[in-house]
């Protein structure tokens, strides 16, 4: 993925807004297995399809259904909350 060359060699957390079925997630993860994703979409069916992909790994991809226009901010996106603390390195 030459258009994302800056992600090719770094360990980073990608916040994927509108992840759909993972059409960006999996190619990026193939380019750089060190990436981690917090991915959400308002379409529950799309998120379920993303999770059924053979490369889905819950240690690398935190995918969930969320509509920020109507839902409260989930705990997993609040600093210091949820299963794991998230840090982003630039």
C-alpha positions, 0 to 999 in steps of 0.5 A: 500500500504505497499510499500509506507508506508512513504506516508500513514500519511503525507500531501504531493504533488506527482509529477506523471510523466507519470500518464497514466489513474491513476492506481497509483494515485487512490490507493495512494489517497485511502491510504492517502486522504491528498495527492495532485497530479500534474500528467501529461502524453503525452497521452491526451486520458489517461489523459481524462480517469484519469479525468473521474474516479469517484474519480477524484477531481480537488482540489486533482489532477491537471492532464494535458497533457504534453510532456516534450521532445517537449513542453515548461514547463507549467505555472502550474509547474513554481514556483509562477505561475499558479492557486496555489503556490505549496509547498512540505514537506519532 
